[in-house]
Amino acid sequence: MHSRIQSALFALTVLIIVCSVALPAQNSKAGPQDTTQVQRADSASRSAPQQTLWGNRRFIGTVLSVLIPGSGQTYLGHTEKGAAFTLGTLACGLVTALSESNTIGRNERLTELTAQYRIAINYIGSDTLWTKMVSTKSLLDQTVSRRNLFLKLTVVFWVANVVDMVFFTDDKGEKPFGLLETGKRTTFALVPDAKNGVNAVLTIQF
């Protein structure tokens, strides 16, 4: 009886030792796999938002906004905001160009008046030329100030357009070209057609 008890205790001890050795081995084998899976899951969860934020349409929209302010916002579905950036930048750029043209013209006029003033032979003629020179110089200073102001506004619109495109404009999804929503239940769009080229489609929901 005593020998049986000793044999049972010996077998139990061996079983405990085997189990204690086998369990850490299994954990050590499963550990790297679990860690790899967790790392893959983390990398996938981190890479997914980047792909969503910087897909092909976002990249194309950013390039378009750099070239033509507001076109990227319009491309991603923000029509009103895109039109505001486009019109604002073009208006400021147009005023800058016109002011630059006036600056060149008034500089030439001032140079001409200065040459005439230097060869004036009487007081009345020189006084008249001097008055014209002062008036032209005043207009020239105003034109230069206006040109510089609208040039800065053009740059501000362009930079704000790029910043808005990169950080604050999401992709609303691709819409048909020429889509115009005239109401909550009415839409108008130009839809490409393989046979007819382009079809005008008016949709009214009752």
Buried (B, 14 or more C-beta within 10 A) or exposed (E): EEEEEEEEEEEEEEEEEEEEEEEEEEEEEEEEEEEEEEEEEEEEEEEEEEEEEEEEBBEBBBBBBBEBBBBBBBBBBBBEBBBBBBEBBBBBBEBBBBBBEBBEEBBEBBEBBBEBBEEBEEEEEBEBBBEBBEEBBEBBEBBBEBBEBBBEBBBEBBEBBBEBBBEEBEBEEEBEEEBEEEEEEEBBBBEEEEEEEEEEBEEEEE
